[in-house]
Amino acid sequence: MITLYTAFVAPSRQAIDATRGVLAKGVAFAAERGIDPATLTNARLAPDMLPLGYQVKSVAAHSVGALDGARSGEFRPDMGAYPTDFAAMDACLADAAAALAAIDEGEVDALIGHDTAFVFGERRVPYLAEDFLLSFSLPNVYFHATTAYDILRANGVPLGKRDYLGKPRFKS
């Protein structure tokens, strides 16, 4: 049976773990090539896009942060500073992974039907919690994980599809 937990938390955890693996390959690549890690951490895909650290922070914000927003009934984008080095990026994702691992499945499923608003400045967009998580936050998790992957890949880090996918949830 598919639950809100399995539809949101499980793929968020998979994306976080995969992104941590992608970052680890970035660290190794920089060390092997004698590249200043800041070259990679400050990289962006286009001038009007934010750098790697923002993308990583957003993976966490749209996973565990989105659940916090669904619980409280309101999600506001975190406009604070983002991590600027690989260790801080990994710590951000590790914290998000630990928080997601500690969440009770029943608590997530109990959010179904609850009002949740996305609030940005004066704009307030109403959702049901499940629609917010599945139609707004989960696509954002994937978008920012993909962008982090793409930034490193575009800068020469040898990454492939398996790195992006991480560890699928096989039948046990």
C-alpha positions, 0 to 999 in steps of 0.5 A: 500500500502506498502511503504519504510517507512512502510517497514522500519521505522515502524518495526524499531520503533516497535523493538526499543520500544520492546527493551526498554521494554526488558531493563525495565524488565532487570532493574526491575529484577536486582532491585528485585534480588539485582543484580548489574545492571552492571552484566547484562549490561556487559553480552554477549552471547559468549566471541567473541560477544559484550555486551548488550550496544553495541547491544542496540546502534546497534539497533539505529544505524541500524534504524535511523542511516541507514536512515541518511546514506541513505540520505547522500549516505553513511553509516559507522558503528559507532565505538564509545563508546556504553552505559554502563548502563541501563539509557544510553541504554534507552536514546539511544533508546528513541532518536532513537525513537524520530528521527524516529517519526519525519521523514516524510514518503514522505522523506523516500519514496523519497530515493528509487533509490538513491545510498547508500554505506556501508563503512567499512574501505577501503571496500565500498559496493554499494546499492540502498537505499531501498536495503540497508535499507531492506536487510542490516539494517533492518536485523541488527535491528532485529539481535541486538534487538534479541541479547539484548533480548537473553543476558537478557534472558540468565541471568534469566530476565523473558522475553517471545515472547511478550516482543520481539515482542513489540506492533504489528501494528493492523488494526485501 
